[in-house]
Each structure stands twice: as structure tokens, then as C-alpha cells.
Amino acid sequence: LSSLLKKEDPENADYWLSVVIPCESPGYDPNLFYRSGAAGDTPDPSGAWGLFQMGRGLNGQYDHGDVAWPQQIINATTYRRNVSWRYWACAESRW
């Protein structure tokens, strides 16, 4: 996890590991799933998955948490680089 984050986003790897992932996915669970709606409060009607609680493409090609954890890292870091930190409420200090 740490090695791939350092490869994909070296300047932010520690922030992903110490702030975003533990907030979005308690227990660092790459299989964590939240349903949408009142109980889950995810913006994607399909729910949110994984370490970064990403959806199934509602916000573009990199908005996919429904993939294996290495791809979750690539998707999240690419999304952050191409769009912004605003995807993650847990990363509000970087907005």
C-alpha cells in the first residue's frame, strides 16, 4: 500500500496513508462498501467502495472503487491529480 502510494503520488503518500484512507476506510479495508441513500450517504447511487470510497464511474473514468486495491490507488491518485482533493470530504484540509 505504502510503496504504491509513494510511486503514484510521492508528495502526498503520507497524507493518503495517515488522513484520507483511515477516514474513508476504517481498518484500511479495500473491500469496504457503503450503500447510497439515507443510511450510507454516498453521492453515487451505486454506493462507494474500497480504501478511498470511490463510486462506479459517476464522476468519470477514475471514479472507480469497485476494483482491486492497486487500481483503487491508481484511480484515486489520478483523480486527485486531474481533478482535485474535493472528492474526499476527509481531505478537506487540502481543498
Buried (B, 14 or more C-beta within 10 A) or exposed (E): BEEBBBEBBEEBBEBBBEBBBBBBBEEEEBEBBBEBEEEEEBEBEBBBBBBBBBBBEEBEEBBBBBBEBEBBBBBBBBBBEEEEBEBBEBBEEBE
